């Protein structure tokens, strides 16, 4: 009961802050989007030159530091590494590609559903399909093997990088890139965004909130605890959107979205499959990195490079739909994720 209560509280907190962030400047249906915000941060660091998506997002900084602070206080900070870091980097890379073809991570998918975007329902079906594929690999003995304890100094590195990014954003903004138009130019005040990230990072750390994990556990273990958080987020944001007259039911005219059903499905299927093999969705990877998990930090770097690659080579979708390059990248992603899956089936379990 305690675990479910924590998850419900986390869902309410995420939903409320998502509504606040959107009301105070974030793009519509994008109170939180791990993929979009990492993409914007990559642009803000000049890792790609897409001028409309460049802004170092305080929400990402806050998520990592919130998880870091809470894990330290609760004595759950546990630096560890060594669980197939190369494979995790690649899985993070392609998880980002799938998300940017869909135009959102699993968390934004939920917010889009709560905003009435029916394209996100198609994405949800794909996400579940990808999770089912991942579960099939787990049942066949898939494992990236165990991580090992490492020095606390190594665990501090990724949170410390977030502090550096915050210093750059607040004190040396001339070194960063900022969008003058487009989604990157739309953002809540830095203080609100940072506070939202810190609070959500903290509650996500305590509740173990994970979008992919909720569906995985419900299917594989008949444990609906994490899935409850998934449902609560949608419910809170749906109620808020209706109250604020921001609910728009349909496939057409949805903000920062496209209505190509096939690639919405396939993009999120790739995300779901990669997330199960990684042991957590993009949000969960950031939270784990704050707890000192260097393998998850490497996954996050893979997502950052994936975002930069997507915009440097025309893989990311737009409101007009997916690009040919993006479609090819998703197909390659399925091949690569399958290869990682099959090569990590443990002998005797396949």
Buried (B, 14 or more C-beta within 10 A) or exposed (E): EEBBEBBBBBBBBBBBBBBBBBBBEBBBBBBBBBBBBBBBBBBBBEBBEBBBBBBBBBBBBBBBBBBBBBBBEEEEBBBBBBBBBEBBBBBBBBBBBBBBBBBBBBBBBBBBBBBBBBBBBBBBBBBBBBBBBBBEBBEEEBBBEEBEEBEEEBBBEBBEBBBEBBEBBEEEEEEBBBBEEBBBBBBBEBEBBBBBBBBBBBBBBBBBBBBBBBBBBBBBEEBBBBBBBBBBBBBBBBBBBEEEEBBBEEBEEBBBBBBBBEBBBBBBBBBBBBBBBBBBBBBBBBBBBBBBBBBBBBBBBBBBBBBBBBBBEEBBBBEEBBBEBBBEBBEEBBEBBEEBBEEBBEEEEE
